[in-house]
Amino acid sequence: MDGAGRLLAWFAETLARHQPDDAVSFTEAQARFTSVLQGLIAVERGGGMVFGMVLAGEHVNALVRAALPALAEAALAWRAHFERRHGARGRQEVARIAADLRYAPFLDRAPLRADAAVDEALARLIDACLGPPRAAPGAGERGTPPADDRIDDALRSALVRGSFASSAPRAGWSVAVKTPSPDRAREVAAFEARRGALHPQIEALYASVDGLALLDLGSSPARVPWPAVLPPAAVVLVSPLEKVTVLRKSSSSSRMGAMDLLTLVPLPGHIVHTECDHGVEVELTVALYLAVRVGTAEIYMTAGDYTSPVHLLAPDLVSFLRALRSAAPRVDGVLAALVEALGGRGWRAG
């Protein structure tokens, strides 16, 4: 048998050991499927490793010709195996592994659903931030808290304090909107595979925008494209989906017990505290965030560390957007008032 023959025989034998098998554990099935998918990706991209062997050498073309259809068939077989054996859990695991390996063909998702209430609240907030003359009817007078009695008192207070952040009302902001990519459904599928399903309101938000920020451009307020680099003074209201992270909270930090929060946006400030390390005081900082509890549209305020308390601001995204609109275009003052309330004496701007 020549070199190419030995290589193909090795591949066939190894692939046979990585086929679906009902007798193996879920963990072993994960490992075998991952190996198959990694090999398929390497062959499709023309570089990498197949079952631990680097794709290089004089017989690589023969291996690629044989491996591509065989690995594709094995990957599909594993996909069917997970769904048949484990149902929804299996489908989620296939999506998670595909997301980790950035293999788009296995990240299937239905088209993102819009929500009329989210779209309306977002559009009115943008108009209000552009300036008082463009604010939608019903935005309220400066300093008037919103009528929604479901929002938290801390948010209600920040709305009033923020609207009086200076003696003169702000003329308005330019609003930078980052539009979702054409491949947004697969991006969301990859995100959900790692973080869990988005609530319909949050799904609708990221279907509509992929980022929302207020910019002081020194010119007439206008709706502008998302800049390549946000200026330091930008006020971000919605972070791009790729920047969303998970904040895990301990059971002692919330009355509801341990929870996972998805960051909506980092707040413009941080909490500073000191700890004693071997007799030396060390100053530490903790970032502050607005966040959404996984699987819901509830808006929380919290710091980024594990034990910081969580504070429910609004029962859903629409209520929160409508509340911000009531103080626009002084949204920067509202956010500053929120972080000051959370951080107390330890809060610093910047």
Buried (B, 14 or more C-beta within 10 A) or exposed (E): EEEBEEBBEEBEEBBEEBEBEEEEEEEEBBEBBBBBBBBBBBBBEEEBBBBEBEBEEEBBEBBBEBBBEBBBBBBBBBBEBBBEEBEEEBBBBBBBBBBEBEBBEBBBBEEBEEBEBBBBBBBBBBBBBBBBEBBBEEBBEBBEBBEBEEBBEBBBBBBBBBBBBEEEBBEBBBBBBBEBEEEBBBBBBBBBBEBBBBBBBBBBBBBBBBBBBBBBEEEEBBEBEBEEEBEEEBBBBBBBBEEBEEBEBBEEBBEEEEBBBBBBBBBBBBBBEEEEEEEEEEEEBBBBBBBBBBBBBBBBBBBBBEEBBBBBBBBBBBBBBBBBBBBBBBBBBBBBBBBBBBBEEBBEEE
